[in-house]
Amino acid sequence: MMKCQGFLIPVKTIVCVVLCLCAVQVVSAQNKAKGSLFIIGGGSRSEALVKQLVSTAGLGSKDYIIVLPMASEQPDTGFKYISEQLKKETTAPIRNFDFNHHSTQDKKWTDSVAGAKLIYILGGDQNNFMKAVLNTPVYTAIHRAYQNGATIAGTSAGAAVMSKYMITGKQLQEEKYKETFDRLWYHNIEFSEGLGLLKQTIIDQHFLKRNRYNRLISALADKPDYICVGIDESTAIIVRGDRAIVAGESQVLRFARPEKPVKASGKLISFKTLEMGIFTAGDVIPIKP
């Protein structure tokens, strides 16, 4: 027993409180990743954008890059193109780790992922990527790298996977797939689990090029407490903490805070108001990490 201001407190209770406080501090530290995200909306990558990616990663003489091609139908071709671009900007080794054709339990490989300074996720089908890594040591290794200061980059499908709630592309209220949605309906978005590097922000890609306004607004209707960010092609956001800086040639749109979302009639979405912003290179966007 310990006496404190006239009260006797059991030592076991004090130890328990101290342990709880330590656990809170550990969780807090884990939530503050040292790394950054470089999220590209798809399309072509200009030399300037790749240069900015390499600069963001801050590669040192002993650092290396790992490309994860599991979303791509042509992983070797995708690796060839990105590695050729990267080699113009850095001498760091670039490795192709295709876990569609290699065990996710290989500790040597997963340790290499965790130690990478830049991890680049190719485009393709985000569902294929998550099928390969979810609930595997690869998923954990990506998070370890991000916590320890790595830049996690991705384009197209590699952008979509950054979110906790990932847009799969499938419409729940329509049988036929379309690049965008014809209607603003509730519960028309199919979400699945992404990497969760952005826990409260949802990313959509190819945004202006493929007119995905309806799709992203539908996502906001289903997740009104989240921030929804649409990134156009040849454009990126660079995320550090709760802010993102726009880079590249086109624009980024941000939707948030819908007021009084209601079903106007049947499945139709109705908002009284919502926040909308349009951003170009150099602009800073507030997000929820």
C-alpha positions, 0 to 999 in steps of 0.5 A: 500500500502507498499513502497519497494525500491521506489515502492508501492506494494499492501498489498493484493499482499504481503499477496498472495505471503506470502500465496503461499510461505507457501503453497510451504513449506507445499507441500515440507514438505509433500513430505519428508516422515519420514517413510520407505518402506520395499518392499519384492519381494515375496517368503519365508521370512527368520527369518533374513529378518523379524528381519530386518523388525522389526528393520527398523520399530523401534517399541516402547512399545506403537506401534502396527502393522496392516496387510492389507490382501486385496490382498490375496485369503486366508487373514486369512492364510496369516495373521497367517503366517506373525503374527507368524513370527513377534511375534518371533521378537516383542511383539507389538500388531498385528491386521488384518484389512480386508477392503474387509469385513469391511467398509473403512469409519470406522473412528476408523479403518482408524485412527488406520491405520494412527497411526500404526508404521508398516503396512504390505500388504500381497501378492496375486493380487495387483489389488484386493488390490487397488480396496479395498483402492483407493479413500478411507480413507484407502488410505489416512491413509496409506499415513498419517502413512508413512508421520509420520514415519511408515514403510510400508511393502509389499510382492509380490502384496504388493510390486507392489502396492508401485508404482504410476504406478503399473504393473497389470500383464496383457499384452495389446498386447497378449491375453494369460497371461504369467508370463513373456513376449515373446516379447519386445514390446511398450505398452504391459504393462497395468499400473493402479494406485497404492499407489504412495508411490514411485512416480517415481519408478516402482517395479516388484516382483518375478523377477529372479525366474519368468524371468521378464526381458522382462516385466520390460524393457517393462515398462521402454520403456513406462515410460523412465523417471522412474526407474524400479526395479526388486526384487527377492524372499526372497529379499527386498529393504529398501527405505528411501528418494532417496536411497534403501538398499538391504536385503535378500538372492538374488538380485535386478536389476535396469533399468534406463535412456534408450538412444534414445528409438525408435520403431525399427520395428512395435511394437518392442522396441529399446534402444541405451543404458540403465543403468542396475545394479545388487545388493545384500544385503547391496548394496545401489541403487539410486532411485526416491521416 
